Amino acid sequence: MSKHTVLLPAAGASSRMQGRDKLLEDVHGKPCLRVMAERALESGAQVIVTVPSLEHPRVAALSGLELSIVAVPDASEGIAASLRAGAKAAKGCAALMILPPDMPSVLESDISAMWEAFDVTTTPAILRATTEHGEHGHPVIFDAAFLPAFQNLSGDSGAAPILRAQREALREHPLQGERARADLDRPQDWAAWRKTDGLAK
């Protein structure tokens, strides 16, 4: 297992997209999920992607990429199901980055910069991206010491219980502008992004 591992939790239902799949939305000519996976791979990390099933169209969007795809049969529970499965698949890594794949404003340079910042920590740490104004967001990198706690997560609150329990381990890393909080859940979010940040390469 690579020292650096990125988890793209992509088993959600895109329930707020009015019948569209946000992870298959076009980003510079490719499905968003593929773009985010490519950026994670370009950072030099091993990449794990969780999906609802191995027959899901999102799997085809990842064709040809050297990464691990993990089916999450209980994905309807919420994001915790993806985090549990992803953390289990990442066994043996030194650290795991959680990178929501509906955040195309997060660039490969952001991912690499966060790994560089994490690597200089001297004790087991959790590095959380923020906006340039200090608002908490994603990606978040967890030292492997915290991964067993992922198996206790449930529902749709993500890794928030771990963050609350490990406040002393938290470190922050600012990203440019609002990138750390720019997740695109609704059609209007995508429309707004394409008018502004959508030009970012």
FENRA-V475395 format. One record per residue. N is the residue number from 1. PSI is psi in whole degrees, 0 to 359 (none if undefined). Layout:
n=N psi=PSI
n=N psi=PSI
//
This chain:
n=1 psi=135
n=2 psi=149
n=3 psi=316
n=4 psi=125
n=5 psi=136
n=6 psi=130
n=7 psi=123
n=8 psi=102
n=9 psi=101
n=10 psi=37
n=11 psi=5
n=12 psi=172
n=13 psi=359
n=14 psi=43
n=15 psi=342
n=16 psi=9
n=17 psi=10
n=18 psi=46
n=19 psi=350
n=20 psi=159
n=21 psi=112
n=22 psi=331
n=23 psi=351
n=24 psi=6
n=25 psi=148
n=26 psi=128
n=27 psi=102
n=28 psi=39
n=29 psi=3
n=30 psi=159
n=31 psi=141
n=32 psi=316
n=33 psi=319
n=34 psi=318
n=35 psi=315
n=36 psi=322
n=37 psi=318
n=38 psi=318
n=39 psi=319
n=40 psi=318
n=41 psi=322
n=42 psi=337
n=43 psi=352
n=44 psi=3
n=45 psi=157
n=46 psi=146
n=47 psi=134
n=48 psi=133
n=49 psi=125
n=50 psi=142
n=51 psi=161
n=52 psi=323
n=53 psi=163
n=54 psi=352
n=55 psi=359
n=56 psi=145
n=57 psi=336
n=58 psi=331
n=59 psi=318
n=60 psi=329
n=61 psi=344
n=62 psi=7
n=63 psi=132
n=64 psi=352
n=65 psi=143
n=66 psi=86
n=67 psi=173
n=68 psi=132
n=69 psi=127
n=70 psi=121
n=71 psi=142
n=72 psi=90
n=73 psi=331
n=74 psi=30
n=75 psi=334
n=76 psi=344
n=77 psi=325
n=78 psi=185
n=79 psi=332
n=80 psi=326
n=81 psi=319
n=82 psi=319
n=83 psi=320
n=84 psi=313
n=85 psi=319
n=86 psi=317
n=87 psi=323
n=88 psi=318
n=89 psi=337
n=90 psi=8
n=91 psi=129
n=92 psi=350
n=93 psi=164
n=94 psi=332
n=95 psi=150
n=96 psi=124
n=97 psi=129
n=98 psi=115
n=99 psi=100
n=100 psi=128
n=101 psi=5
n=102 psi=30
n=103 psi=66
n=104 psi=356
n=105 psi=344
n=106 psi=118
n=107 psi=169
n=108 psi=324
n=109 psi=325
n=110 psi=316
n=111 psi=312
n=112 psi=320
n=113 psi=323
n=114 psi=320
n=115 psi=319
n=116 psi=318
n=117 psi=322
n=118 psi=321
n=119 psi=342
n=120 psi=359
n=121 psi=144
n=122 psi=349
n=123 psi=160
n=124 psi=123
n=125 psi=163
n=126 psi=118
n=127 psi=119
n=128 psi=130
n=129 psi=148
n=130 psi=166
n=131 psi=172
n=132 psi=348
n=133 psi=6
n=134 psi=7
n=135 psi=134
n=136 psi=143
n=137 psi=218
n=138 psi=160
n=139 psi=169
n=140 psi=132
n=141 psi=129
n=142 psi=127
n=143 psi=148
n=144 psi=335
n=145 psi=336
n=146 psi=355
n=147 psi=326
n=148 psi=329
n=149 psi=343
n=150 psi=332
n=151 psi=349
n=152 psi=359
n=153 psi=150
n=154 psi=160
n=155 psi=211
n=156 psi=24
n=157 psi=8
n=158 psi=215
n=159 psi=16
n=160 psi=320
n=161 psi=325
n=162 psi=318
n=163 psi=320
n=164 psi=322
n=165 psi=341
n=166 psi=43
n=167 psi=324
n=168 psi=338
n=169 psi=349
n=170 psi=135
n=171 psi=158
n=172 psi=148
n=173 psi=112
n=174 psi=138
n=175 psi=160
n=176 psi=139
n=177 psi=228
n=178 psi=17
n=179 psi=322
n=180 psi=345
n=181 psi=10
n=182 psi=64
n=183 psi=141
n=184 psi=94
n=185 psi=338
n=186 psi=158
n=187 psi=322
n=188 psi=331
n=189 psi=316
n=190 psi=319
n=191 psi=317
n=192 psi=319
n=193 psi=318
n=194 psi=337
n=195 psi=340
n=196 psi=269
n=197 psi=345
n=198 psi=344
n=199 psi=352
n=200 psi=138
n=201 psi=none
//
